Structure formats: C-alpha cells, structure tokens
Amino acid sequence: MRLVIVASNWPFPGHTVRAANVVVFELTRALAAQPGMTIGFLKVGVGLEGEPGPDAEELAGLAALAEAGVDILPEIVLPMRTTQGSPFAKLLNPKPEHFYPYVDHDGGAIARTLASWNADALMVPWSEWLTAACSTVPVLKFAYYGNPDHKAGYMRTLHDRRLNGWSLGYVRLRLGLSRLEQVHNEIMRRYEVLGDVAANDAEYYARRGHPNAFYIQNVWIDRFGERWRERRRALEQATPLVIIGNVGKLGGTANRYGLDYLGREVLPELRKRMAPGTFRIEILGSGELEPGIRTPLEGPDVVFRGFVPDIDEAMLAAHVFLCTNNATPFKVGHTRYLHAWTLGSCVVAHRDVSLSMPEIRHEENALLGRDASDIADLIVRAGQDQALRNRIGSAGWETYLTSFRAETVAGYIVERLRHRSGCGELRHNG
C-alpha cells in the first residue's frame, strides 16, 4: 500500500518542540518500517511562496525519515484564504467553507500531488484545518485525531464565563460553535477511518454517526531507554519534594483548566499537609495566565520557570509528575503522560484521566485521586515512599513500551487501512 502522511508540521523528534512535531516524526518513521508499506511525506502550509522553510533541526528530521525509506514530497504552500459566508448564512445553513476555507470540492493541489505519486491512501495526523482540507481527496483517508474541533472553543468559553462573567458575546460564540460542530462532524464522516487518541472523544464520534471511529493510542519518543534510571538517581535530591505541575504553554485550554484546579483546589490541600519549604511545585511552559488563575498559585512553594530548554532534565529531577487537567470538565488525551513515563516519572493525576486514556490505572502505573484532597494525599504518600515512586515509574515505562511506542501504533494504523480496503483482517479493536 502506498500511503502519504499529509502534515501541517515538520517532523522532528526533539522533546523541546511541540508535541505535534514529535508525533508526526515518530508515526512516519514507524509506518515506513511496516511490511508492504511505501510511505510518502507531504508538508502542507499556508502563506506566501518563498517564506522560510524548515530550519536545521527540521531538515535533520526530514533527512532521518528519508534514510528510513520515506519519500519526501515537495512542500505545498496554499495561498491565504478567508472563510466564506455571512454570519447569518453560517447560522441558518452552515457549510464547510464557512469554517474551513481550504476545503476544495476535488481536493485541489493536495489531490493532484497524491495522484501523481499514485497514492492509495492518506493519513493526516493532528491537524484540524488540514484534516478538513484533505476530506475531499479521492483516496482512502485515515484521520489520526485529537479533540473535536468545537470542543476546545466550547470549554474555553465556559471557563472564560466562570472567570470573567457572562456577556452577550458568550451567546454568539456558543451559537457559532454549535454550527461548527455540525459541519465538523460532516467533514469527519468523509474519512473512511477515524482513530482518536482519547477514548471519550472516539466514543463521541461514534455517537455522532461515524461508522469507523475508534480509540487509538498516542505516541512519543523514548529518548533514554533504560538510562532514565541512572539519570533520575543522579538528578533527584532528597529535599524538598519537587512536583512538576505543568508542561506546555500556560494559555492552552487544557493547561488553563488544570492550573486553575491546581491553584484553587489542590494547592490549599497540599499546604494543609506539608510545611512551608518542604515542597516546590514547578510550572514549566511559556506564556501568561489570567490573574484569576495566577493569583491562587502565588507563593514561595510555586515556581514559574517559563520555557525550559531541557525539559527532560527538569522532569527527571522531580519526584512527582502531577497533571490535574482531567480533573476538570475538559477531559482529553495528553502526550505528557507518555513523556513522563519514558522518564520513569511517578505520575499523579485525577482518576478521570482513564476516561481518555484507559491504559492509565491507579496503583499500577499512576496514582489517581478522586478529588483534590485525595490527590494531595497521594502526593504526600509518593513523596514519603521512594519505593512506591520507583514502582509506579517503572510500571509506567513498561506501559509505554507495551502500548504507546510508534511501532505498535503504526501496526494498528496499517491493520485498519488494509481492513478498510478489503485486504486484511481486523485483530485490534482499539
């Protein structure tokens, strides 16, 4: 089978770049190693001809893929477009072009490029606009997807309303998002196969009528292998208890929710249990928080480190990796759990993370709490018990090796594509 990975990000395996770059690189590399598969890689961007191309690190990523047998196709740069239709038309009769300006009825330049390469199928990883743009390309299509397009906007408006109060703009935005949801599901049903990296979102698509929506695991890169053990021993200090409280941009919807919960709910409980100076929560990631989120996090026991060039070292030096994002209404899958597992981190989270990533299990590969009080208890327990931290961290790494390596997930993707094309049996059901 001839499969083209159509991506909006350049592939690169470094941990200091956006997760999408890592995922694109790892999936493309692993798919090229699958028997009977010929893989092409097509980067599609939007802008002006002659704008800067890939940088040195991204070129190195492309070279590594080419060495692995991937055919690197010439980049397509689509001219800038704006959405069509008036607000009134979007409300009464929403259409794809009202929300996704790069959808062509015949697949446009992307379809022509794939036809010249004799592609049998395409896969779009983690890109809302490009998934829409490829929805009319006349080949077998696989969407490797994350959040439904309206979900983040809807949840952000709810959070903004709680932080800043009600406004008329809130009503208009809710109406617009409801129409976006309608059109988005129409587009996703054009994909013969839809694998979503959050189990609850895969169930959402199935309920909305997609016949081949299923849960598929996310991927990450295992940078250190077994060497994480020695590096952790070298970097961890006895005191104070260091807790990673966030990774990634502070203004992201999931991170805003998680940091709000951390400051308002978990931190007060933790301060009841631990004396000043005995613990430190490190917030990693660039950007700013609204005062309503930032203020509860102020204090000597919380450090905003900003962008951290060597995020691996920061995570290896921490005793606990805490993620409270899924304690909130915005429940999604995250690669940060996989990143933490590849470093042997002791993961502490809310039990609802299992709704999105069922492989995360309490007392097996993570410590999962029912509420903020329970989460604080688990942090204290982990801080006092190095053997527990080692056991949870080792089990997390084993879970990563078993379920989340790109080679494993690539096998599932190929199996689904071959089954849908009538050339193979379906043994893995997500």
C-alpha positions as a Markdown table, in Angstrom:
| # | Residue | x | y | z |
|---|---|---|---|---|
| 1 | Met | 0.0 | 0.0 | 0.0 |
| 2 | Arg | 1.2 | 3.5 | -0.9 |
| 3 | Leu | 0.4 | 5.8 | 2.0 |
| 4 | Val | 1.1 | 9.6 | 2.2 |
| 5 | Ile | 1.4 | 11.3 | 5.6 |
| 6 | Val | 0.0 | 14.8 | 5.0 |
| 7 | Ala | 1.1 | 17.0 | 7.8 |
| 8 | Ser | 1.0 | 20.7 | 8.8 |
| 9 | Asn | 4.1 | 20.3 | 11.0 |
| 10 | Trp | 7.7 | 19.5 | 10.0 |
| 11 | Pro | 8.8 | 16.2 | 11.6 |
| 12 | Phe | 11.3 | 16.4 | 14.4 |
| 13 | Pro | 12.0 | 14.1 | 17.3 |
| 14 | Gly | 13.3 | 16.6 | 19.9 |
| 15 | His | 11.5 | 17.0 | 23.2 |
| 16 | Thr | 11.7 | 20.7 | 23.2 |
| 17 | Val | 9.4 | 21.2 | 20.2 |
| 18 | Arg | 5.6 | 21.0 | 20.0 |
| 19 | Ala | 4.2 | 17.5 | 20.6 |
| 20 | Ala | 2.8 | 17.5 | 17.1 |
| 21 | Asn | 6.3 | 17.6 | 15.6 |
| 22 | Val | 7.3 | 14.6 | 17.6 |
| 23 | Val | 4.1 | 12.6 | 16.8 |
| 24 | Val | 4.5 | 13.3 | 13.1 |
| 25 | Phe | 8.1 | 12.2 | 13.1 |
| 26 | Glu | 7.5 | 9.0 | 15.1 |
| 27 | Leu | 4.5 | 7.9 | 13.2 |
| 28 | Thr | 6.1 | 8.5 | 9.8 |
| 29 | Arg | 9.3 | 6.7 | 10.8 |
| 30 | Ala | 7.4 | 3.7 | 12.2 |
| 31 | Leu | 5.0 | 3.4 | 9.3 |
| 32 | Ala | 7.9 | 3.2 | 6.9 |
| 33 | Ala | 9.1 | 0.1 | 8.7 |
| 34 | Gln | 5.8 | -1.7 | 8.3 |
| 35 | Pro | 6.0 | -4.6 | 5.8 |
| 36 | Gly | 4.4 | -4.0 | 2.5 |
| 37 | Met | 4.1 | -0.2 | 3.0 |
| 38 | Thr | 5.6 | 2.6 | 0.9 |
| 39 | Ile | 5.4 | 5.9 | 2.7 |
| 40 | Gly | 5.5 | 9.4 | 1.4 |
| 41 | Phe | 5.6 | 12.6 | 3.5 |
| 42 | Leu | 3.9 | 15.8 | 2.3 |
| 43 | Lys | 4.1 | 19.0 | 4.3 |
| 44 | Val | 1.3 | 21.4 | 3.6 |
| 45 | Gly | 1.4 | 25.0 | 4.8 |
| 46 | Val | -0.4 | 28.2 | 4.3 |
| 47 | Gly | 1.2 | 31.5 | 3.4 |
| 48 | Leu | 3.3 | 33.1 | 0.7 |
| 49 | Glu | 5.7 | 31.4 | -1.6 |
| 50 | Gly | 9.3 | 32.0 | -0.6 |
| 51 | Glu | 8.6 | 32.1 | 3.2 |
| 52 | Pro | 11.2 | 30.3 | 5.4 |
| 53 | Gly | 11.2 | 26.6 | 5.0 |
| 54 | Pro | 12.3 | 24.0 | 7.6 |
| 55 | Asp | 15.1 | 25.0 | 10.0 |
| 56 | Ala | 18.3 | 23.0 | 10.5 |
| 57 | Glu | 16.7 | 20.7 | 13.1 |
| 58 | Glu | 13.6 | 20.1 | 10.9 |
| 59 | Leu | 15.8 | 19.3 | 7.9 |
| 60 | Ala | 17.6 | 16.8 | 10.1 |
| 61 | Gly | 14.3 | 15.2 | 10.9 |
| 62 | Leu | 13.4 | 15.0 | 7.2 |
| 63 | Ala | 16.8 | 13.5 | 6.4 |
| 64 | Ala | 16.3 | 10.9 | 9.1 |
| 65 | Leu | 12.9 | 10.0 | 7.6 |
| 66 | Ala | 14.5 | 9.8 | 4.1 |
| 67 | Glu | 17.1 | 7.5 | 5.4 |
| 68 | Ala | 14.3 | 5.3 | 6.9 |
| 69 | Gly | 12.9 | 5.0 | 3.4 |
| 70 | Val | 10.3 | 7.7 | 3.4 |
| 71 | Asp | 9.8 | 9.6 | 0.1 |
| 72 | Ile | 9.8 | 13.3 | 0.9 |
| 73 | Leu | 7.4 | 15.1 | -1.5 |
| 74 | Pro | 7.8 | 18.8 | -2.4 |
| 75 | Glu | 6.1 | 21.1 | 0.1 |
| 76 | Ile | 2.7 | 22.6 | -0.9 |
| 77 | Val | 2.1 | 26.2 | 0.2 |
| 78 | Leu | -1.5 | 27.1 | -0.1 |
| 79 | Pro | -2.4 | 30.8 | -0.7 |
| 80 | Met | -4.1 | 32.5 | 2.2 |
| 81 | Arg | -7.9 | 32.3 | 2.2 |
| 82 | Thr | -10.7 | 33.6 | 4.4 |
| 83 | Thr | -13.9 | 31.9 | 5.4 |
| 84 | Gln | -16.9 | 32.5 | 3.2 |
| 85 | Gly | -20.4 | 33.4 | 4.0 |
| 86 | Ser | -22.1 | 35.9 | 6.3 |
| 87 | Pro | -22.7 | 35.3 | 10.0 |
| 88 | Phe | -26.4 | 34.9 | 9.1 |
| 89 | Ala | -25.6 | 32.2 | 6.5 |
| 90 | Lys | -23.4 | 30.4 | 8.9 |
| 91 | Leu | -26.2 | 30.3 | 11.5 |
| 92 | Leu | -29.0 | 29.2 | 9.2 |
| 93 | Asn | -27.3 | 27.0 | 6.7 |
| 94 | Pro | -23.7 | 26.2 | 7.8 |
| 95 | Lys | -21.4 | 24.7 | 5.2 |
| 96 | Pro | -17.7 | 23.6 | 5.3 |
| 97 | Glu | -16.4 | 26.7 | 3.5 |
| 98 | His | -17.9 | 28.8 | 6.3 |
| 99 | Phe | -15.5 | 27.4 | 8.8 |
| 100 | Tyr | -12.7 | 25.7 | 6.7 |
| 101 | Pro | -11.5 | 27.9 | 3.9 |
| 102 | Tyr | -9.1 | 25.3 | 2.5 |
| 103 | Val | -11.6 | 22.7 | 1.5 |
| 104 | Asp | -11.8 | 22.2 | -2.3 |
| 105 | His | -14.5 | 20.1 | -3.9 |
| 106 | Asp | -11.9 | 18.0 | -5.7 |
| 107 | Gly | -9.1 | 18.0 | -3.1 |
| 108 | Gly | -7.2 | 20.7 | -5.0 |
| 109 | Ala | -3.4 | 20.7 | -5.1 |
| 110 | Ile | -3.2 | 18.0 | -2.4 |
| 111 | Ala | -5.2 | 15.6 | -4.5 |
| 112 | Arg | -3.1 | 16.3 | -7.6 |
| 113 | Thr | 0.1 | 15.7 | -5.7 |
| 114 | Leu | -1.2 | 12.4 | -4.3 |
| 115 | Ala | -2.4 | 11.3 | -7.7 |
| 116 | Ser | 1.0 | 11.9 | -9.3 |
| 117 | Trp | 2.5 | 9.8 | -6.6 |
| 118 | Asn | -0.1 | 7.1 | -7.1 |
| 119 | Ala | -1.2 | 7.1 | -3.5 |
| 120 | Asp | -3.6 | 4.5 | -2.3 |
| 121 | Ala | -4.3 | 6.3 | 1.0 |
| 122 | Leu | -3.5 | 9.3 | 3.1 |
| 123 | Met | -3.3 | 10.0 | 6.8 |
| 124 | Val | -3.5 | 13.4 | 8.5 |
| 125 | Pro | -2.0 | 13.5 | 12.0 |
| 126 | Trp | -3.2 | 16.1 | 14.5 |
| 127 | Ser | -4.3 | 19.0 | 12.3 |
| 128 | Glu | -7.8 | 20.4 | 12.3 |
| 129 | Trp | -7.6 | 22.6 | 9.2 |
| 130 | Leu | -5.6 | 20.1 | 7.2 |
| 131 | Thr | -7.9 | 17.2 | 8.0 |
| 132 | Ala | -10.7 | 19.4 | 6.6 |
| 133 | Ala | -8.7 | 20.3 | 3.5 |
| 134 | Cys | -7.9 | 16.6 | 2.8 |
| 135 | Ser | -11.5 | 15.5 | 3.3 |
| 136 | Thr | -12.4 | 15.6 | -0.4 |
| 137 | Val | -9.2 | 13.9 | -1.7 |
| 138 | Pro | -10.5 | 10.8 | -3.6 |
| 139 | Val | -8.4 | 8.2 | -1.8 |
| 140 | Leu | -8.8 | 6.1 | 1.3 |
| 141 | Lys | -8.4 | 8.5 | 4.2 |
| 142 | Phe | -7.3 | 8.0 | 7.9 |
| 143 | Ala | -7.7 | 10.8 | 10.4 |
| 144 | Tyr | -5.3 | 10.5 | 13.4 |
| 145 | Tyr | -7.1 | 12.9 | 15.5 |
| 146 | Gly | -7.4 | 14.7 | 18.9 |
| 147 | Asn | -10.1 | 17.0 | 20.2 |
| 148 | Pro | -13.2 | 17.5 | 18.2 |
| 149 | Asp | -12.8 | 21.0 | 16.7 |
| 150 | His | -15.6 | 22.7 | 18.6 |
| 151 | Lys | -14.6 | 21.1 | 22.0 |
| 152 | Ala | -11.7 | 23.4 | 23.0 |
| 153 | Gly | -13.6 | 26.5 | 22.0 |
| 154 | Tyr | -16.7 | 25.4 | 23.9 |
| 155 | Met | -14.8 | 24.6 | 27.0 |
| 156 | Arg | -12.7 | 27.8 | 26.8 |
| 157 | Thr | -15.9 | 29.9 | 26.7 |
| 158 | Leu | -17.2 | 28.1 | 29.7 |
| 159 | His | -14.0 | 28.8 | 31.6 |
| 160 | Asp | -14.0 | 32.4 | 30.5 |
| 161 | Arg | -17.5 | 32.8 | 31.7 |
| 162 | Arg | -16.6 | 31.5 | 35.1 |
| 163 | Leu | -13.6 | 33.7 | 35.3 |
| 164 | Asn | -14.9 | 36.9 | 33.8 |
| 165 | Gly | -18.7 | 36.6 | 34.0 |
| 166 | Trp | -21.5 | 36.5 | 31.4 |
| 167 | Ser | -21.6 | 38.5 | 28.2 |
| 168 | Leu | -23.6 | 38.7 | 25.0 |
| 169 | Gly | -20.6 | 37.6 | 23.1 |
| 170 | Tyr | -20.8 | 34.3 | 25.0 |
| 171 | Val | -24.2 | 33.6 | 23.5 |
| 172 | Arg | -23.0 | 34.4 | 19.9 |
| 173 | Leu | -19.9 | 32.2 | 20.4 |
| 174 | Arg | -22.0 | 29.3 | 21.7 |
| 175 | Leu | -24.2 | 29.5 | 18.6 |
| 176 | Gly | -21.2 | 29.6 | 16.3 |
| 177 | Leu | -19.6 | 26.6 | 18.0 |
| 178 | Ser | -22.8 | 24.6 | 17.6 |
| 179 | Arg | -22.7 | 25.2 | 13.9 |
| 180 | Leu | -19.0 | 24.4 | 13.8 |
| 181 | Glu | -19.8 | 21.1 | 15.5 |
| 182 | Gln | -22.4 | 20.3 | 12.9 |
| 183 | Val | -20.0 | 21.0 | 9.9 |
| 184 | His | -17.1 | 19.3 | 11.6 |
| 185 | Asn | -18.9 | 16.0 | 12.0 |
| 186 | Glu | -20.0 | 16.2 | 8.4 |
| 187 | Ile | -16.3 | 16.5 | 7.4 |
| 188 | Met | -15.1 | 13.7 | 9.7 |
| 189 | Arg | -17.6 | 11.3 | 8.2 |
| 190 | Arg | -15.8 | 11.7 | 4.9 |
| 191 | Tyr | -12.9 | 9.9 | 6.4 |
| 192 | Glu | -13.1 | 6.1 | 6.0 |
| 193 | Val | -11.2 | 5.6 | 9.2 |
| 194 | Leu | -11.0 | 7.8 | 12.2 |
| 195 | Gly | -8.7 | 7.0 | 15.1 |
| 196 | Asp | -8.9 | 9.4 | 18.1 |
| 197 | Val | -6.2 | 9.5 | 20.8 |
| 198 | Ala | -8.8 | 10.0 | 23.5 |
| 199 | Ala | -11.3 | 7.1 | 24.2 |
| 200 | Asn | -14.0 | 9.5 | 25.2 |
| 201 | Asp | -13.7 | 11.5 | 22.0 |
| 202 | Ala | -13.7 | 8.4 | 19.9 |
| 203 | Glu | -17.0 | 7.5 | 21.6 |
| 204 | Tyr | -18.2 | 11.0 | 20.8 |
| 205 | Tyr | -17.6 | 10.5 | 17.1 |
| 206 | Ala | -19.2 | 7.1 | 17.1 |
| 207 | Arg | -22.3 | 8.6 | 18.8 |
| 208 | Arg | -22.4 | 11.2 | 16.0 |
| 209 | Gly | -22.6 | 8.6 | 13.4 |
| 210 | His | -19.1 | 7.8 | 12.3 |
| 211 | Pro | -19.1 | 4.1 | 11.4 |
| 212 | Asn | -15.3 | 3.6 | 11.8 |
| 213 | Ala | -14.4 | 5.8 | 14.8 |
| 214 | Phe | -12.2 | 4.0 | 17.4 |
| 215 | Tyr | -9.7 | 4.8 | 20.1 |
| 216 | Ile | -6.0 | 4.6 | 19.1 |
| 217 | Gln | -3.1 | 5.2 | 21.3 |
| 218 | Asn | -0.9 | 8.4 | 21.2 |
| 219 | Val | 2.8 | 8.0 | 20.6 |
| 220 | Trp | 6.0 | 9.5 | 22.0 |
| 221 | Ile | 9.7 | 9.0 | 21.6 |
| 222 | Asp | 11.8 | 7.0 | 24.0 |
| 223 | Arg | 14.9 | 9.2 | 24.2 |
| 224 | Phe | 16.8 | 7.4 | 27.0 |
| 225 | Gly | 15.6 | 3.8 | 27.2 |
| 226 | Glu | 16.8 | 2.2 | 30.5 |
| 227 | Arg | 19.2 | 5.0 | 31.1 |
| 228 | Trp | 16.4 | 7.1 | 32.7 |
| 229 | Arg | 17.1 | 5.2 | 35.9 |
| 230 | Glu | 20.6 | 6.3 | 36.3 |
| 231 | Arg | 19.8 | 9.9 | 35.2 |
| 232 | Arg | 17.0 | 10.1 | 37.7 |
| 233 | Arg | 19.2 | 8.8 | 40.5 |
| 234 | Ala | 21.8 | 11.4 | 39.7 |
| 235 | Leu | 19.3 | 14.4 | 39.4 |
| 236 | Glu | 16.8 | 13.7 | 42.2 |
| 237 | Gln | 17.6 | 15.4 | 45.5 |
| 238 | Ala | 16.2 | 14.3 | 48.9 |
| 239 | Thr | 14.5 | 17.5 | 49.7 |
| 240 | Pro | 12.4 | 19.5 | 49.0 |
| 241 | Leu | 9.8 | 17.4 | 47.3 |
| 242 | Val | 9.7 | 18.6 | 43.7 |
| 243 | Ile | 6.5 | 18.4 | 41.8 |
| 244 | Ile | 6.1 | 19.2 | 38.1 |
| 245 | Gly | 2.7 | 20.9 | 38.0 |
| 246 | Asn | 2.5 | 21.8 | 34.3 |
| 247 | Val | 4.3 | 21.3 | 30.9 |
| 248 | Gly | 3.4 | 23.3 | 27.8 |
| 249 | Lys | 2.0 | 26.7 | 27.1 |
| 250 | Leu | 0.2 | 28.2 | 30.0 |
| 251 | Gly | -2.6 | 29.6 | 27.9 |
| 252 | Gly | -3.6 | 26.3 | 26.3 |
| 253 | Thr | -7.2 | 25.4 | 27.2 |
| 254 | Ala | -6.4 | 22.2 | 29.0 |
| 255 | Asn | -3.5 | 23.8 | 30.9 |
| 256 | Arg | -5.6 | 26.8 | 31.9 |
| 257 | Tyr | -8.2 | 24.4 | 33.4 |
| 258 | Gly | -5.6 | 22.3 | 35.0 |
| 259 | Leu | -3.7 | 25.2 | 36.6 |
| 260 | Asp | -6.9 | 26.7 | 37.8 |
| 261 | Tyr | -7.8 | 23.5 | 39.6 |
| 262 | Leu | -4.2 | 23.1 | 40.9 |
| 263 | Gly | -4.3 | 26.6 | 42.4 |
| 264 | Arg | -7.8 | 26.6 | 43.8 |
| 265 | Glu | -8.3 | 23.0 | 44.8 |
| 266 | Val | -5.0 | 21.0 | 45.2 |
| 267 | Leu | -2.6 | 23.6 | 46.5 |
| 268 | Pro | -4.6 | 24.5 | 49.5 |
| 269 | Glu | -5.0 | 20.9 | 50.4 |
| 270 | Leu | -1.2 | 20.3 | 49.9 |
| 271 | Arg | -0.4 | 23.3 | 52.1 |
| 272 | Lys | -2.5 | 21.7 | 54.9 |
| 273 | Arg | -0.4 | 18.6 | 54.8 |
| 274 | Met | 3.1 | 19.9 | 54.1 |
| 275 | Ala | 5.1 | 22.5 | 55.9 |
| 276 | Pro | 6.5 | 25.6 | 54.1 |
| 277 | Gly | 9.8 | 24.8 | 52.4 |
| 278 | Thr | 9.2 | 21.0 | 52.3 |
| 279 | Phe | 7.8 | 21.0 | 48.7 |
| 280 | Arg | 8.1 | 23.0 | 45.5 |
| 281 | Ile | 5.7 | 22.9 | 42.5 |
| 282 | Glu | 7.4 | 23.8 | 39.2 |
| 283 | Ile | 5.3 | 25.2 | 36.4 |
| 284 | Leu | 7.0 | 24.6 | 33.1 |
| 285 | Gly | 5.9 | 26.4 | 29.9 |
| 286 | Ser | 5.8 | 29.8 | 28.3 |
| 287 | Gly | 3.0 | 32.4 | 28.3 |
| 288 | Glu | 0.9 | 34.2 | 30.8 |
| 289 | Leu | -2.1 | 33.3 | 32.9 |
| 290 | Glu | -5.1 | 35.4 | 33.7 |
| 291 | Pro | -4.9 | 36.9 | 37.1 |
| 292 | Gly | -7.8 | 34.8 | 38.3 |
| 293 | Ile | -5.8 | 31.7 | 37.6 |
| 294 | Arg | -2.4 | 33.0 | 38.5 |
| 295 | Thr | -3.2 | 34.6 | 41.9 |
| 296 | Pro | -4.1 | 31.3 | 43.8 |
| 297 | Leu | -0.8 | 29.9 | 42.6 |
| 298 | Glu | 1.3 | 32.7 | 44.1 |
| 299 | Gly | 3.7 | 31.8 | 46.9 |
| 300 | Pro | 7.2 | 30.6 | 47.7 |
| 301 | Asp | 6.2 | 27.0 | 47.1 |
| 302 | Val | 5.3 | 27.5 | 43.4 |
| 303 | Val | 7.9 | 28.4 | 40.8 |
| 304 | Phe | 7.0 | 29.6 | 37.2 |
| 305 | Arg | 10.1 | 28.5 | 35.2 |
| 306 | Gly | 8.8 | 29.6 | 31.8 |
| 307 | Phe | 10.2 | 27.9 | 28.8 |
| 308 | Val | 12.7 | 25.2 | 29.9 |
| 309 | Pro | 15.3 | 24.3 | 27.2 |
| 310 | Asp | 16.0 | 20.8 | 28.7 |
| 311 | Ile | 12.6 | 19.7 | 29.9 |
| 312 | Asp | 13.8 | 16.1 | 30.3 |
| 313 | Glu | 16.3 | 17.1 | 32.9 |
| 314 | Ala | 13.6 | 19.1 | 34.8 |
| 315 | Met | 11.2 | 16.1 | 34.8 |
| 316 | Leu | 14.0 | 13.7 | 35.8 |
| 317 | Ala | 14.9 | 15.8 | 38.8 |
| 318 | Ala | 11.3 | 15.9 | 40.0 |
| 319 | His | 9.9 | 13.4 | 42.5 |
| 320 | Val | 6.3 | 13.7 | 41.2 |
| 321 | Phe | 4.7 | 14.5 | 37.8 |
| 322 | Leu | 1.3 | 16.0 | 38.5 |
| 323 | Cys | -1.3 | 16.6 | 35.9 |
| 324 | Thr | -4.7 | 17.9 | 37.1 |
| 325 | Asn | -6.1 | 18.8 | 33.6 |
| 326 | Asn | -8.6 | 15.9 | 33.5 |
| 327 | Ala | -9.9 | 16.7 | 37.0 |
| 328 | Thr | -11.8 | 19.5 | 35.1 |
| 329 | Pro | -14.7 | 19.3 | 32.6 |
| 330 | Phe | -12.1 | 19.4 | 29.7 |
| 331 | Lys | -11.2 | 15.7 | 29.5 |
| 332 | Val | -8.7 | 14.9 | 26.8 |
| 333 | Gly | -5.7 | 12.7 | 26.0 |
| 334 | His | -2.2 | 14.1 | 26.6 |
| 335 | Thr | 1.2 | 13.1 | 25.3 |
| 336 | Arg | 2.7 | 14.4 | 28.6 |
| 337 | Tyr | 1.8 | 11.2 | 30.4 |
| 338 | Leu | 3.8 | 9.3 | 27.8 |
| 339 | His | 6.7 | 11.7 | 28.1 |
| 340 | Ala | 6.6 | 11.3 | 31.9 |
| 341 | Trp | 6.6 | 7.5 | 31.6 |
| 342 | Thr | 9.6 | 7.5 | 29.3 |
| 343 | Leu | 11.5 | 9.2 | 32.1 |
| 344 | Gly | 10.2 | 6.9 | 34.8 |
| 345 | Ser | 8.2 | 9.7 | 36.5 |
| 346 | Cys | 5.8 | 8.9 | 39.3 |
| 347 | Val | 2.5 | 10.2 | 37.7 |
| 348 | Val | -0.2 | 11.6 | 39.9 |
| 349 | Ala | -3.5 | 12.7 | 38.4 |
| 350 | His | -7.3 | 12.6 | 38.7 |
| 351 | Arg | -8.9 | 9.3 | 38.1 |
| 352 | Asp | -10.9 | 10.7 | 35.2 |
| 353 | Val | -7.8 | 10.6 | 33.0 |
| 354 | Ser | -8.7 | 7.0 | 32.4 |
| 355 | Leu | -11.8 | 8.1 | 30.5 |
| 356 | Ser | -9.5 | 9.4 | 27.8 |
| 357 | Met | -6.5 | 7.1 | 28.2 |
| 358 | Pro | -7.8 | 3.8 | 29.8 |
| 359 | Glu | -4.2 | 2.4 | 30.0 |
| 360 | Ile | -3.6 | 4.7 | 32.9 |
| 361 | Arg | -4.5 | 2.8 | 36.0 |
| 362 | His | -4.5 | 3.6 | 39.7 |
| 363 | Glu | -1.7 | 1.8 | 41.8 |
| 364 | Glu | -0.4 | 0.2 | 38.6 |
| 365 | Asn | 1.3 | 2.9 | 36.5 |
| 366 | Ala | -0.1 | 6.0 | 38.2 |
| 367 | Leu | -1.6 | 7.3 | 41.4 |
| 368 | Leu | -5.1 | 8.6 | 40.6 |
| 369 | Gly | -7.2 | 10.6 | 43.1 |
| 370 | Arg | -11.0 | 11.0 | 43.4 |
| 371 | Asp | -10.7 | 14.7 | 44.3 |
| 372 | Ala | -8.3 | 17.4 | 45.3 |
| 373 | Ser | -8.0 | 16.1 | 48.9 |
| 374 | Asp | -7.3 | 12.6 | 47.6 |
| 375 | Ile | -4.7 | 13.9 | 45.1 |
| 376 | Ala | -2.9 | 15.8 | 47.9 |
| 377 | Asp | -2.8 | 12.7 | 50.0 |
| 378 | Leu | -1.3 | 10.8 | 47.0 |
| 379 | Ile | 1.4 | 13.4 | 46.5 |
| 380 | Val | 2.4 | 13.3 | 50.2 |
| 381 | Arg | 2.4 | 9.5 | 50.1 |
| 382 | Ala | 4.6 | 9.4 | 47.0 |
| 383 | Gly | 7.0 | 12.0 | 48.5 |
| 384 | Gln | 7.5 | 9.8 | 51.5 |
| 385 | Asp | 7.9 | 6.5 | 49.7 |
| 386 | Gln | 10.7 | 6.2 | 47.2 |
| 387 | Ala | 10.0 | 2.5 | 46.6 |
| 388 | Leu | 6.4 | 3.5 | 45.6 |
| 389 | Arg | 7.7 | 6.2 | 43.2 |
| 390 | Asn | 10.1 | 3.7 | 41.6 |
| 391 | Arg | 7.4 | 1.1 | 41.2 |
| 392 | Ile | 4.9 | 3.5 | 39.6 |
| 393 | Gly | 7.6 | 5.0 | 37.4 |
| 394 | Ser | 8.9 | 1.6 | 36.2 |
| 395 | Ala | 5.4 | 0.3 | 35.5 |
| 396 | Gly | 4.6 | 3.5 | 33.5 |
| 397 | Trp | 7.7 | 3.0 | 31.4 |
| 398 | Glu | 6.6 | -0.6 | 30.8 |
| 399 | Thr | 3.1 | 0.5 | 29.8 |
| 400 | Tyr | 4.7 | 3.0 | 27.3 |
| 401 | Leu | 6.8 | 0.2 | 25.8 |
| 402 | Thr | 3.8 | -2.1 | 25.5 |
| 403 | Ser | 1.1 | 0.2 | 24.2 |
| 404 | Phe | 2.4 | 3.6 | 23.1 |
| 405 | Arg | 5.5 | 3.0 | 21.0 |
| 406 | Ala | 5.2 | 4.3 | 17.5 |
| 407 | Glu | 5.9 | 0.8 | 16.1 |
| 408 | Thr | 2.9 | -0.6 | 17.9 |
| 409 | Val | 0.6 | 2.1 | 16.9 |
| 410 | Ala | 1.8 | 2.1 | 13.3 |
| 411 | Gly | 0.8 | -1.6 | 13.1 |
| 412 | Tyr | -2.7 | -0.7 | 14.2 |
| 413 | Ile | -3.0 | 2.0 | 11.6 |
| 414 | Val | -1.8 | -0.3 | 8.8 |
| 415 | Glu | -4.2 | -3.0 | 10.0 |
| 416 | Arg | -7.2 | -0.6 | 9.9 |
| 417 | Leu | -6.2 | 0.7 | 6.4 |
| 418 | Arg | -5.9 | -2.8 | 5.0 |
| 419 | His | -9.1 | -3.9 | 6.6 |
| 420 | Arg | -11.0 | -1.0 | 5.2 |
| 421 | Ser | -9.5 | -1.6 | 1.7 |
| 422 | Gly | -10.6 | -5.2 | 1.9 |
| 423 | Cys | -7.0 | -6.6 | 2.2 |
| 424 | Gly | -6.8 | -7.8 | 5.7 |
| 425 | Glu | -8.5 | -8.9 | 9.0 |
| 426 | Leu | -9.1 | -6.6 | 11.9 |
| 427 | Arg | -7.5 | -8.0 | 15.1 |
| 428 | His | -7.1 | -4.9 | 17.2 |
| 429 | Asn | -10.3 | -3.1 | 18.1 |
| 430 | Gly | -9.0 | -0.1 | 19.9 |
